[in-house]
Amino acid sequence: MVTKQLVIQNEQGFHVRPAQLFTDKASEFKSTIKVRSESGEEADATSMLELMTLGLVKGTSITLEAEGPDQQEAIEALAGLIESKFGED
């Protein structure tokens, strides 16, 4: 299993567009990928509904967890999306 801690950086947090980009990217991998909020709530990274219910706003710390054959690549790709603020300024 690979984990990485990140902070949501885009101004609007995980609203519909970033959540869709995130789930689309997560679906490209064979690994099981989870997002865990600082309160301990967990969401399947391929489920937009589960991600939206976490209420991730700017400044929220999360932990990405991936387990499977492409776990490192999955974490790097998803972390890159978050670190790029999903292309928002």
ZAKOL-68742 format. One line per field, with one value per residue: residue number from 0; chain; z, x, y of N, C-alpha, C, O in turn. Coordinates in steps of 0.2 Angstrom, whole numbers, plus 5000, padded with zeros to 4 digits. Each point is the difference from the previous one (the first is absolute). Last residue first. Layout:
loza <- (NUM | ...);
zaza <- (A | ...);
n_z <- (Z | ...);
n_x <- (X | ...);
n_y <- (Y | ...);
ca_z <- (Z | ...);
ca_x <- (X | ...);
ca_y <- (Y | ...);
c_z <- (Z | ...);
c_x <- (X | ...);
c_y <- (Y | ...);
o_z <- (Z | ...);
o_x <- (X | ...);
o_y <- (Y | ...);
REM end
This chain:
loza <- (88 | 87 | 86 | 85 | 84 | 83 | 82 | 81 | 80 | 79 | 78 | 77 | 76 | 75 | 74 | 73 | 72 | 71 | 70 | 69 | 68 | 67 | 66 | 65 | 64 | 63 | 62 | 61 | 60 | 59 | 58 | 57 | 56 | 55 | 54 | 53 | 52 | 51 | 50 | 49 | 48 | 47 | 46 | 45 | 44 | 43 | 42 | 41 | 40 | 39 | 38 | 37 | 36 | 35 | 34 | 33 | 32 | 31 | 30 | 29 | 28 | 27 | 26 | 25 | 24 | 23 | 22 | 21 | 20 | 19 | 18 | 17 | 16 | 15 | 14 | 13 | 12 | 11 | 10 | 9 | 8 | 7 | 6 | 5 | 4 | 3 | 2 | 1 | 0);
zaza <- (A | A | A | A | A | A | A | A | A | A | A | A | A | A | A | A | A | A | A | A | A | A | A | A | A | A | A | A | A | A | A | A | A | A | A | A | A | A | A | A | A | A | A | A | A | A | A | A | A | A | A | A | A | A | A | A | A | A | A | A | A | A | A | A | A | A | A | A | A | A | A | A | A | A | A | A | A | A | A | A | A | A | A | A | A | A | A | A | A);
n_z <- (4944 | 4985 | 4991 | 5021 | 5021 | 5004 | 5020 | 4998 | 4982 | 5004 | 5014 | 4988 | 4987 | 5014 | 5010 | 4985 | 4995 | 5017 | 5000 | 4983 | 5005 | 5025 | 5018 | 5014 | 5009 | 5013 | 5013 | 5009 | 5011 | 4993 | 4997 | 4977 | 4992 | 4998 | 5012 | 4992 | 4978 | 4971 | 4989 | 4991 | 4974 | 4976 | 4992 | 4992 | 5023 | 5028 | 5028 | 5030 | 5025 | 5021 | 5006 | 4980 | 4971 | 4976 | 4978 | 4980 | 4981 | 4988 | 4972 | 4979 | 4981 | 4988 | 5016 | 5014 | 4988 | 5000 | 5022 | 5005 | 4989 | 5010 | 5021 | 4996 | 4993 | 5018 | 5024 | 5021 | 5004 | 5003 | 4994 | 4991 | 5005 | 5017 | 5006 | 5013 | 4998 | 4997 | 4998 | 4993 | 5003);
n_x <- (4964 | 4994 | 4998 | 5004 | 5021 | 5027 | 5007 | 4983 | 5005 | 5020 | 4997 | 4993 | 5019 | 5017 | 4991 | 4999 | 5022 | 5009 | 4988 | 4997 | 4995 | 4981 | 4983 | 5005 | 4986 | 5006 | 4986 | 5001 | 4987 | 4996 | 4995 | 4978 | 4984 | 4978 | 4983 | 4988 | 4982 | 5007 | 5011 | 4984 | 4988 | 5012 | 5015 | 5019 | 5019 | 4990 | 5003 | 4993 | 5011 | 5006 | 5007 | 5016 | 4994 | 5002 | 4992 | 5013 | 4997 | 5015 | 5004 | 5008 | 5001 | 4995 | 4980 | 5006 | 4995 | 4975 | 4991 | 5006 | 4985 | 4976 | 4998 | 5002 | 4977 | 4979 | 5007 | 5013 | 5019 | 5003 | 5026 | 5024 | 5018 | 5002 | 5018 | 5011 | 5018 | 4997 | 5012 | 4993 | 5009);
n_y <- (5143 | 4970 | 4978 | 4978 | 5001 | 4986 | 4979 | 4975 | 4978 | 4979 | 4974 | 4975 | 4981 | 4981 | 4974 | 4976 | 4982 | 4978 | 4973 | 4974 | 4971 | 4999 | 5014 | 5028 | 5026 | 5027 | 5022 | 5029 | 5025 | 5028 | 5024 | 5009 | 4981 | 4981 | 4981 | 4973 | 4988 | 4997 | 4975 | 4978 | 4998 | 4991 | 4974 | 4984 | 4999 | 4987 | 5001 | 5006 | 5014 | 5008 | 5029 | 5016 | 4989 | 4988 | 4980 | 4980 | 4976 | 4976 | 4990 | 4996 | 5027 | 5020 | 5016 | 5025 | 5026 | 5014 | 5016 | 5028 | 5022 | 5011 | 5019 | 5029 | 5017 | 5010 | 5015 | 5008 | 5025 | 5023 | 5015 | 4984 | 4987 | 4971 | 4978 | 4974 | 4976 | 4971 | 4971 | 4971 | 4971);
ca_z <- (5003 | 5002 | 4994 | 4995 | 5001 | 4994 | 5000 | 5006 | 4999 | 4995 | 5004 | 5003 | 4996 | 4997 | 5005 | 5002 | 4995 | 5000 | 5006 | 4998 | 4996 | 4994 | 5000 | 4994 | 5001 | 4994 | 4999 | 4999 | 4999 | 5003 | 5006 | 5000 | 4999 | 5000 | 5001 | 5005 | 5007 | 5001 | 5001 | 5006 | 5005 | 5001 | 5002 | 4994 | 4996 | 4995 | 4994 | 4994 | 4995 | 5000 | 5005 | 5006 | 5003 | 5007 | 5002 | 5005 | 5003 | 5004 | 5008 | 5003 | 5003 | 4995 | 4996 | 5005 | 5000 | 4994 | 4999 | 5005 | 4997 | 4994 | 5002 | 5003 | 4995 | 4995 | 4997 | 4996 | 5003 | 5001 | 5004 | 4996 | 4999 | 4995 | 5002 | 4996 | 5003 | 4999 | 5002 | 5000 | 5000);
ca_x <- (5005 | 4996 | 5000 | 4995 | 4993 | 4999 | 5005 | 4998 | 4993 | 5002 | 5003 | 4995 | 4995 | 5003 | 5002 | 4994 | 4997 | 5004 | 4999 | 5002 | 5006 | 4999 | 5003 | 5000 | 5003 | 4999 | 5005 | 4998 | 5005 | 4999 | 5004 | 5007 | 5001 | 5007 | 5000 | 5006 | 4997 | 4996 | 5004 | 5004 | 4995 | 4999 | 4993 | 4996 | 5003 | 5002 | 4996 | 5003 | 4995 | 5000 | 4996 | 5003 | 5000 | 4998 | 5002 | 4996 | 5002 | 4995 | 5001 | 4997 | 5004 | 5005 | 4997 | 5000 | 5007 | 5002 | 4997 | 5003 | 5007 | 4999 | 4998 | 5005 | 5005 | 4999 | 4993 | 4998 | 5000 | 4993 | 4996 | 4996 | 5003 | 4996 | 4995 | 4999 | 4996 | 5003 | 4996 | 5004 | 4996);
ca_y <- (5005 | 5006 | 5005 | 4998 | 5004 | 5005 | 5005 | 5005 | 5004 | 5005 | 5006 | 5004 | 5003 | 5005 | 5006 | 5003 | 5004 | 5006 | 5005 | 5007 | 5000 | 4996 | 4994 | 4995 | 4993 | 4996 | 4994 | 4994 | 4994 | 4994 | 4999 | 5003 | 5007 | 5002 | 5007 | 5002 | 5000 | 5006 | 5005 | 4999 | 5001 | 5007 | 5002 | 5000 | 5005 | 4997 | 5000 | 4997 | 4998 | 4993 | 4998 | 5000 | 5007 | 5001 | 5007 | 5003 | 5007 | 5002 | 5000 | 4994 | 4996 | 4997 | 4994 | 4995 | 4998 | 4998 | 4993 | 4996 | 4999 | 4996 | 4994 | 4997 | 5000 | 4995 | 5001 | 4994 | 4994 | 4997 | 5005 | 5005 | 5006 | 5002 | 5005 | 5006 | 5005 | 5007 | 5006 | 5007 | 5006);
c_z <- (5006 | 5002 | 5002 | 4994 | 4995 | 5001 | 4995 | 5001 | 5005 | 4998 | 4996 | 5005 | 5004 | 4995 | 4997 | 5005 | 5001 | 4994 | 5000 | 5005 | 4997 | 4995 | 4994 | 5002 | 4994 | 5002 | 4994 | 4999 | 4998 | 4999 | 5004 | 5007 | 5000 | 4997 | 5000 | 5001 | 5005 | 5007 | 5002 | 5001 | 5007 | 5006 | 5001 | 5001 | 4993 | 4995 | 4994 | 4994 | 4994 | 4995 | 5000 | 5006 | 5006 | 5002 | 5007 | 5002 | 5004 | 5003 | 5003 | 5007 | 5003 | 5003 | 4995 | 4996 | 5004 | 5000 | 4994 | 4999 | 5004 | 4997 | 4994 | 5002 | 5003 | 4995 | 4994 | 4998 | 4995 | 5003 | 5001 | 5004 | 4995 | 4999 | 4994 | 5003 | 4996 | 5003 | 4999 | 5002 | 5000);
c_x <- (4998 | 5006 | 4997 | 5000 | 4995 | 4993 | 4999 | 5005 | 4999 | 4993 | 5002 | 5002 | 4995 | 4996 | 5003 | 5001 | 4994 | 4998 | 5004 | 4999 | 5003 | 5006 | 4999 | 5003 | 4998 | 5003 | 4997 | 5006 | 4997 | 5006 | 4999 | 5003 | 5007 | 5001 | 5007 | 5000 | 5006 | 4998 | 4997 | 5005 | 5004 | 4996 | 4999 | 4993 | 4996 | 5002 | 5004 | 4995 | 5004 | 4995 | 4999 | 4996 | 5003 | 5000 | 4997 | 5002 | 4995 | 5003 | 4993 | 5000 | 4997 | 5005 | 5005 | 4998 | 5000 | 5007 | 5002 | 4998 | 5004 | 5007 | 5000 | 4999 | 5007 | 5005 | 5000 | 4993 | 4998 | 5000 | 4993 | 4995 | 4996 | 5001 | 4996 | 4995 | 5000 | 4995 | 5004 | 4995 | 5004);
c_y <- (5003 | 5005 | 5007 | 5005 | 4998 | 5004 | 5005 | 5005 | 5005 | 5005 | 5006 | 5005 | 5004 | 5004 | 5006 | 5006 | 5004 | 5005 | 5006 | 5005 | 5006 | 5001 | 4996 | 4994 | 4996 | 4993 | 4996 | 4995 | 4994 | 4995 | 4994 | 4999 | 5001 | 5007 | 5003 | 5007 | 5001 | 5000 | 5007 | 5005 | 4999 | 5001 | 5007 | 5002 | 5000 | 5006 | 4996 | 5000 | 4997 | 4997 | 4992 | 4998 | 5001 | 5007 | 5000 | 5007 | 5003 | 5007 | 5003 | 4999 | 4993 | 4995 | 4997 | 4993 | 4994 | 4997 | 4997 | 4993 | 4995 | 4998 | 4995 | 4992 | 4996 | 4999 | 4996 | 5002 | 4994 | 4993 | 4997 | 5003 | 5005 | 5008 | 5002 | 5005 | 5006 | 5005 | 5007 | 5005 | 5006);
o_z <- (5003 | 5003 | 4995 | 4997 | 4999 | 4996 | 5001 | 5001 | 4999 | 4999 | 5002 | 5000 | 4998 | 5000 | 5001 | 4999 | 4999 | 5001 | 5002 | 4999 | 4999 | 5002 | 4998 | 5003 | 4997 | 5003 | 5000 | 4999 | 5003 | 4994 | 5005 | 5005 | 5002 | 4994 | 5005 | 5006 | 5006 | 5003 | 5004 | 5006 | 5004 | 5003 | 5005 | 4995 | 4996 | 4998 | 5000 | 5001 | 4998 | 4999 | 5004 | 5005 | 5003 | 4999 | 5002 | 4999 | 4999 | 5004 | 4997 | 5003 | 5001 | 4997 | 4998 | 5001 | 4999 | 4997 | 4999 | 4999 | 4998 | 4998 | 5000 | 4999 | 4997 | 4999 | 4999 | 5002 | 4994 | 5001 | 5006 | 5005 | 5001 | 5004 | 4994 | 5005 | 4998 | 4999 | 4999 | 4999 | 5003);
o_x <- (5003 | 5005 | 4999 | 4995 | 4996 | 4999 | 5003 | 4999 | 4998 | 5001 | 4999 | 4997 | 4998 | 5000 | 4998 | 4997 | 4999 | 5000 | 4998 | 4999 | 5006 | 5005 | 4994 | 5005 | 4995 | 5006 | 4995 | 5005 | 4995 | 5002 | 5003 | 4997 | 5004 | 4998 | 5002 | 5003 | 4998 | 5000 | 5002 | 5001 | 4999 | 5001 | 5002 | 4996 | 5001 | 4996 | 5006 | 4994 | 5005 | 4999 | 4997 | 5002 | 5002 | 5006 | 4995 | 5006 | 4994 | 5005 | 4997 | 4997 | 4994 | 5003 | 4999 | 5003 | 5004 | 5001 | 5001 | 5004 | 5003 | 5001 | 5002 | 5004 | 5002 | 5002 | 5004 | 4995 | 5000 | 4995 | 4998 | 4997 | 5000 | 5000 | 5003 | 4997 | 5006 | 4994 | 5006 | 4994 | 5006);
o_y <- (5005 | 4998 | 5004 | 5000 | 5004 | 5004 | 5006 | 5006 | 5006 | 5006 | 5005 | 5006 | 5006 | 5006 | 5005 | 5005 | 5005 | 5006 | 5005 | 5006 | 5001 | 5002 | 4999 | 4999 | 5000 | 5000 | 4998 | 5002 | 4998 | 4999 | 4998 | 5003 | 4997 | 5001 | 5004 | 5002 | 5002 | 5006 | 5003 | 5003 | 5004 | 5005 | 5003 | 5000 | 5005 | 5004 | 5000 | 4999 | 5003 | 4994 | 4997 | 4999 | 4994 | 5003 | 4999 | 5002 | 5000 | 5000 | 5004 | 4996 | 5000 | 4997 | 4995 | 4995 | 4995 | 4995 | 4994 | 4995 | 4996 | 4995 | 4994 | 4996 | 4995 | 4994 | 4995 | 4996 | 5002 | 4997 | 5000 | 4997 | 5006 | 5004 | 5002 | 4998 | 5002 | 4999 | 5000 | 5000 | 5000);
REM end
